[in-house]
Amino acid sequence: MDWGPELLPALTGRRELVAWLVLGFLVTFLVTRFVTHTIRTGRGPFRDASVGGVHVHHEVYGIFLLLGTGTVEFAYRPDGAWAGLLAVLFGAGAALTLDEFALWVHLEDVYWAREGRSSVDAVLLATVVGGMLLIGANPFDADRARGEGVLALTVLLNLCFAVVSILKGRVVLGVLGVFVPLVAAVASVRLARPTSPWARRWYPPGGRRAARSRSRFPAGRRNRWDALVDLFAVVPPSAAPRAPDAVTR
């Protein structure tokens, strides 16, 4: 790619916006988890939000933030401080929405159930993506001198590796592999986890690969990612129900 003088300010400005977006995302997620913990334990002034007897989840506010910031971005294309504010608000909306990712999947309130851990998974993976973009990793910024066709083929092949990695249950490596091709390529040829879609489809019960997979990933085995999820997904003790007299989540 031609790193001419006119391109450098654009890249710097883009990275600055990503930084504001990631900051808004992380701060909102941490504050949201703090508030939901206080609601669960009955401490502090916060209460569940309710409209007409219907509990309003905080993902609703996130959806409206995403819709609003997206509309403003496409309609007005703000720059300067306004662009930074828009990035912060978009990150906040994304955090509020992804923090209840499990609700999208199960269509019920599983926030404090085991299924709710997938919400933390989604938030942490989004943080990984934001971090990769922040340091300048971008699969679409390859050297265009090779030609658009070669670029498109390279990106497509790398995405295929990433998808295979995710299907094998190696989600973190698959997401990282979108930005670092070698990571996805290596993860795609490694053994699949026994509960992954790939193993269920391609590892026949009683087969050698199924046995190897169960031996490599025994039931109850924990890894560093599980420990990281535990920091945010641990279920606090439940307090006695209280009237929803304040709007929080």
Residue pairs with C-beta under 8 A, 6 or more apart in sequence:
1 7
1 141
1 142
1 143
1 144
1 145
11 136
15 133
15 134
15 136
16 84
17 83
17 84
17 87
18 87
18 130
18 133
18 134
19 134
20 84
20 87
20 88
20 91
21 87
21 88
21 90
21 91
21 94
21 130
22 91
22 127
22 130
22 131
22 134
23 88
23 91
24 87
24 88
24 89
24 90
24 91
24 92
24 95
25 91
25 92
25 94
25 95
25 126
25 127
25 130
26 91
26 95
26 127
27 92
28 91
28 92
28 95
28 96
29 95
29 98
29 99
29 123
32 58
32 95
32 96
32 99
32 249
33 99
33 232
35 46
35 248
35 249
36 58
36 111
36 249
37 236
38 44
38 46
39 46
39 47
39 48
39 248
39 249
40 112
40 235
40 236
40 237
40 238
40 239
41 236
41 237
41 238
41 239
42 239
42 240
42 242
43 239
45 246
46 246
46 248
46 249
47 242
47 243
47 244
47 245
47 246
47 247
47 248
48 55
48 244
48 248
48 249
49 55
49 56
49 58
49 244
49 246
49 247
49 248
49 249
50 56
50 244
55 109
55 244
56 247
56 249
57 100
57 103
57 109
57 249
58 96
58 99
58 100
58 248
58 249
59 96
59 97
59 99
59 100
59 103
59 104
61 93
61 96
62 92
62 93
62 94
62 95
62 96
62 97
62 98
62 99
62 100
63 93
63 97
64 93
65 89
65 90
65 92
65 93
65 96
66 90
66 93
66 94
66 97
68 89
68 93
69 86
69 89
69 90
69 93
70 90
72 78
72 86
73 86
73 90
78 86
94 126
95 123
98 119
98 122
98 123
98 126
99 119
99 123
100 111
100 119
101 118
101 119
101 121
101 122
101 123
102 110
102 111
102 113
102 115
102 116
102 117
102 118
102 119
103 109
103 110
103 111
103 119
105 115
105 118
106 115
110 116
111 119
112 235
112 238
116 233
117 229
117 233
119 233
120 229
120 232
120 233
121 171
121 229
123 232
124 225
124 228
124 229
125 171
125 172
125 175
128 172
128 175
128 176
129 175
129 178
129 179
132 176
132 179
137 179
137 180
138 179
139 155
139 158
139 159
139 178
139 179
139 181
140 151
140 155
142 151
142 154
142 155
143 151
144 151
154 181
158 177
158 178
158 181
158 184
158 185
159 178
160 188
161 177
161 181
161 184
161 185
161 187
161 188
162 174
162 175
162 177
162 178
162 184
162 188
163 174
164 174
164 184
164 187
164 188
164 198
165 171
165 173
165 174
165 177
165 184
165 187
165 188
166 174
166 175
167 192
167 196
167 197
167 198
168 187
168 188
168 190
168 191
168 192
168 193
168 196
168 198
168 199
169 192
169 193
169 195
169 196
169 197
169 198
169 199
169 217
170 187
170 190
170 192
170 193
172 225
173 183
173 184
173 186
173 187
174 184
174 187
176 183
176 184
177 183
177 184
177 185
177 187
177 188
178 184
191 209
191 212
191 213
191 216
192 198
192 199
192 202
192 203
192 213
193 199
193 213
193 217
194 203
194 210
194 213
194 214
194 217
199 209
199 210
199 213
202 209
203 209
203 210
203 213
204 210
